């Protein structure tokens, strides 16, 4: 296990990924749909198509990471390759020239952004199996990684929140995020590559044909697929929350001038939640902590739904208070699932390595991220298309939309993620890889 300094350095590599996560859902998609006039339906379809292509790029990235190693390293050269790709794709998306923006521009930008971050994420996650070789060490390392992810998202969300105080310009907010990514990403990644230990695992080197057979074998791997389905459901629920957040705050709560600050509070409290769910997992188990987190999130959503009628009767100041209470209490669950899921996948990869004598961690993580990205892709496409094409909701009208279309928006925002969480809790409860099982496997 690496020391605390190197663990922190490893975790910092996730900072560039903050630009491809929630900021895209919260700011980029509504911005391109509304201010750049592409429309909800077009943006939803483009986003889905861009993420759908990850079904093909993710397995390739996993194969490349496992197959094409240098004599000394498995991971470092892939991180170096990702650096210029991250900068270029971030520049395209976060600094759009309005007169050149069209459907193809957004599609190309999103495709490049997610391809570069796919390479970075799969390489980093694969690296964790080597750096943290046992059950609890892996939980700690990947929890620290998620903490750094939250810190970076906090910074990213702070930027538009600060800008919002001086100007309501959405362009200025998005440009601010872009500058952060383009400046800090190369610095962090290069420092990490220079200092982190890495080594080649020649036993994992395989042909492309044999790597395809590995992916086919995953289809019948029950334990892996259980975690994959849960990962996809949670990704869908959380991403839908992000994709609709600005729209809901504007159209339902009618507090759009507080949206960025509310999102900032959401991420701030998620840091506390991260510590809580990690502590719970160390005391009991990862899958029990994850199930508890999902049940908690579902409960908060139901309470918010039941309290909506009361919200309408409140004065403005109390409505603002209600909004911030909701995002803070709900945000407590946001950070729990990802590090627990990633750690459980690492446990499965380590068990496979010990039992089968081959390191295919890159392929295993690629398999999970491939399917999980379907959840990400559908999270914006489905509600955007449904709202605009079937229920007549127009994002540019905000609170002036019809009551029926706003009710549909509110129901989607609450009930879809709630059911995703509940199903995930039921599925993950029977996950068989517990601490004692992992430790027994490591002793083989």
SVG drawing of the C-alpha trace seen along z (x, -y; Angstrom):
<svg xmlns="http://www.w3.org/2000/svg" viewBox="-52 -42 63 63">
<polyline fill="none" stroke="black" stroke-width="0.4" points="0.0,0.0 1.4,-3.4 1.9,-6.1 -0.5,-9.0 1.4,-11.5 1.3,-9.2 -2.4,-8.3 -3.2,-12.0 -1.3,-12.4 -3.1,-9.5 -6.4,-10.9 -5.7,-14.3 -5.6,-12.9 -9.4,-12.8 -9.6,-16.6 -9.7,-17.1 -12.6,-14.6 -14.7,-17.1 -15.2,-19.0 -16.9,-16.0 -19.3,-15.1 -22.0,-17.2 -21.0,-20.6 -21.9,-19.2 -25.4,-18.2 -25.9,-21.3 -24.5,-24.0 -23.4,-22.8 -26.5,-21.0 -29.0,-23.7 -26.6,-26.4 -26.4,-24.8 -30.2,-24.1 -31.3,-27.5 -28.7,-30.3 -27.1,-28.8 -30.6,-27.8 -30.1,-24.2 -33.3,-23.1 -33.9,-20.4 -34.6,-17.7 -31.5,-18.3 -29.2,-18.5 -30.7,-15.4 -30.2,-13.4 -26.7,-14.7 -25.7,-14.0 -27.1,-10.4 -25.3,-9.8 -22.0,-11.1 -22.2,-8.9 -23.5,-5.9 -20.3,-5.8 -18.5,-5.2 -19.9,-1.7 -17.3,-1.2 -14.5,-3.4 -14.5,-2.1 -13.7,1.6 -11.0,0.3 -9.5,-1.8 -9.6,1.1 -7.9,3.4 -5.2,0.8 -4.4,0.3 -4.1,4.0 -2.4,4.9 -0.1,2.1 2.4,1.7 5.9,0.4 8.8,2.5 8.5,0.7 5.0,-0.7 1.4,0.3 -0.3,-3.1 1.9,-6.1 2.2,-6.5 -1.6,-6.4 -2.0,-9.3 0.5,-11.3 -1.4,-10.7 -4.6,-11.9 -3.3,-15.3 -3.5,-17.1 -6.8,-15.4 -8.3,-16.7 -7.2,-20.2 -8.3,-20.3 -11.8,-18.9 -12.4,-21.1 -11.5,-24.2 -14.0,-23.2 -16.9,-22.7 -16.3,-25.4 -15.3,-28.2 -17.9,-27.9 -17.9,-30.5 -21.6,-31.0 -21.6,-31.7 -20.0,-28.3 -22.1,-26.3 -24.5,-23.8 -25.5,-20.2 -22.4,-18.7 -20.1,-21.1 -21.7,-20.0 -21.6,-16.3 -17.9,-16.5 -17.0,-18.4 -18.8,-16.0 -17.4,-12.9 -13.8,-14.2 -14.4,-15.3 -15.7,-11.9 -13.2,-9.9 -10.3,-11.7 -11.8,-11.4 -12.6,-7.7 -8.9,-7.0 -7.9,-9.0 -10.5,-7.4 -10.0,-3.7 -6.2,-4.1 -6.5,-5.6 -9.0,-3.0 -6.9,-0.1 -3.9,-1.6 -5.7,-1.4 -5.7,2.4 -1.9,2.3 -1.6,-0.5 -4.1,0.8 -4.1,4.6 -6.6,5.4 -10.3,4.8 -10.1,1.9 -7.0,0.2 -8.9,0.1 -11.9,-1.4 -9.7,-4.1 -7.8,-4.9 -10.9,-5.2 -12.8,-7.1 -9.9,-9.6 -10.2,-9.7 -13.9,-10.5 -13.1,-13.2 -10.8,-14.8 -13.5,-14.5 -15.9,-16.3 -13.3,-18.9 -12.7,-19.5 -16.4,-19.6 -16.8,-22.0 -14.2,-24.3 -15.9,-23.9 -19.3,-24.8 -17.8,-27.6 -16.5,-29.3 -19.9,-30.0 -21.4,-30.7 -18.8,-33.5 -19.3,-34.8 -23.1,-34.8 -22.6,-37.5 -21.2,-39.9 -22.9,-38.8 -25.8,-36.5 -23.9,-35.6 -24.0,-31.9 -21.2,-32.3 -18.9,-33.8 -19.7,-31.0 -18.8,-28.3 -15.6,-30.1 -14.5,-30.2 -14.9,-26.4 -13.0,-26.0 -10.0,-28.0 -9.8,-26.0 -9.7,-22.7 -7.2,-23.9 -4.7,-25.3 -4.8,-22.7 -5.3,-19.5 -1.8,-19.2 0.0,-20.3 -1.7,-17.7 -1.4,-14.8 2.3,-15.4 3.2,-15.6 1.3,-12.4 3.0,-10.5 6.4,-11.6 6.0,-10.5 3.6,-7.5 5.0,-4.0 3.9,-1.8 5.1,1.5 4.3,3.6 2.2,6.7 3.3,8.8 1.0,11.7 -2.0,9.6 -0.7,9.0 -3.1,10.7 -4.2,10.5 -7.2,8.5 -9.1,11.7 -8.5,13.1 -9.4,9.8 -12.8,10.0 -13.3,13.4 -12.7,11.8 -15.4,9.3 -17.8,12.1 -17.0,13.9 -18.1,10.9 -21.6,11.4 -22.1,14.5 -20.2,13.1 -23.1,12.7 -21.3,10.8 -19.8,8.3 -23.1,7.7 -24.9,7.1 -22.5,4.3 -22.7,3.0 -26.5,2.8 -26.4,0.9 -23.7,-1.4 -25.9,-2.1 -29.1,-2.8 -27.3,-5.1 -25.6,-6.9 -28.9,-7.4 -30.6,-8.7 -27.9,-11.1 -27.2,-12.4 -30.9,-13.0 -30.9,-15.1 -28.0,-17.1 -29.5,-17.5 -32.8,-18.8 -31.5,-20.8 -31.2,-24.2 -34.5,-23.7 -36.3,-22.6 -34.9,-25.5 -36.1,-27.9 -39.4,-26.5 -40.6,-24.7 -38.9,-26.7 -38.7,-29.9 -35.4,-30.7 -33.0,-30.6 -30.8,-33.4 -29.9,-31.0 -29.2,-27.9 -25.4,-28.0 -25.2,-28.7 -27.6,-25.9 -25.5,-23.5 -22.5,-24.7 -24.2,-23.7 -25.1,-20.4 -21.5,-19.5 -20.2,-20.9 -22.4,-18.7 -21.5,-15.7 -18.0,-15.8 -19.5,-15.1 -21.6,-12.3 -18.5,-10.8 -16.9,-10.4 -20.1,-9.0 -20.7,-6.3 -17.0,-5.3 -17.0,-5.0 -20.1,-2.8 -18.5,-0.6 -15.4,-0.1 -17.6,0.9 -19.9,3.2 -19.3,3.7 -19.3,1.8 -22.5,3.3 -24.4,2.7 -23.3,-0.9 -24.2,-1.4 -27.7,0.1 -28.2,-2.2 -27.1,-5.2 -29.7,-4.4 -32.5,-3.9 -31.6,-7.3 -31.7,-9.1 -35.0,-7.6 -36.5,-8.6 -35.4,-12.3 -36.9,-12.4 -40.2,-11.2 -40.2,-13.7 -39.5,-16.5 -42.3,-15.4 -44.8,-15.3 -43.6,-18.7 -44.0,-20.5 -47.6,-21.7 -46.4,-23.3 -43.5,-25.0 -46.0,-26.8 -47.6,-28.4 -44.3,-29.8 -43.0,-33.4 -40.0,-34.0 -37.4,-33.9 -38.7,-30.6 -38.9,-29.2 -35.2,-30.0 -34.6,-28.3 -36.6,-25.2 -34.5,-25.0 -31.2,-25.0 -32.4,-22.5 -33.5,-20.1 -30.2,-20.3 -28.2,-19.9 -30.1,-17.0 -30.3,-15.2 -26.6,-16.1 -25.6,-14.0 -26.2,-10.9 -24.5,-12.0 -20.9,-11.0 -21.6,-7.6 -22.2,-5.3 -19.2,-5.9 -16.2,-5.0 -18.0,-2.0 -18.9,-0.7 -15.4,-1.3 -13.9,0.4 -16.2,3.4 -15.1,3.6 -11.5,3.5 -12.2,6.4 -13.6,8.5 -10.6,7.6 -8.1,8.6 -10.0,11.8 -9.8,12.6 -6.1,11.8 -5.3,14.1 -7.5,17.0 -6.7,16.8 -3.2,15.4 -3.9,12.5 -4.4,8.8 -7.3,7.6 -8.3,4.7 -8.5,2.3 -10.9,4.5 -13.1,5.1 -13.4,1.4 -14.0,0.7 -16.8,3.2 -18.5,1.5 -18.0,-2.0 -19.2,-1.0 -22.6,0.1 -22.8,-2.6 -22.4,-5.3 -25.8,-4.1 -27.2,-5.5 -25.4,-8.8 -26.5,-9.0 -30.1,-8.3 -30.3,-10.6 -30.4,-13.8 -31.8,-12.4 -34.9,-10.7 -36.3,-13.6 -35.3,-16.3 -37.1,-14.6 -40.1,-13.6 -40.6,-17.0 -40.3,-19.0 -41.8,-16.6 -44.5,-14.8 -45.5,-17.2 -44.9,-20.6 -42.4,-21.9 -40.2,-24.7 -37.0,-25.5 -37.0,-29.1 -40.4,-29.7 -39.2,-28.7 -42.0,-29.2 -44.4,-30.3 -44.8,-26.7 -48.2,-25.1 -49.0,-23.6 -49.4,-20.2 -45.9,-20.2 -44.3,-21.5 -46.0,-18.7 -44.5,-16.2 -41.1,-17.8 -41.4,-17.6 -42.6,-13.9 -39.7,-12.9 -37.2,-14.7 -38.4,-13.0 -39.7,-9.5 -37.2,-8.4 -34.1,-8.6 -36.1,-7.4 -36.9,-4.1 -33.3,-3.8 -32.0,-4.0 -34.6,-1.6 -33.9,1.1 -30.1,0.6 -30.5,1.2 -32.3,4.4 -29.8,5.7 -26.6,4.8 -27.8,6.3 -26.9,9.8 -23.4,8.9 -21.2,11.8 -17.7,10.2 -17.4,9.3 -14.3,8.4 -13.7,11.9 -14.2,13.4 -11.7,11.0 -9.1,11.6 -9.4,15.4 -8.9,15.0 -5.8,12.9 -4.3,15.7 -4.6,18.2"/>
</svg>
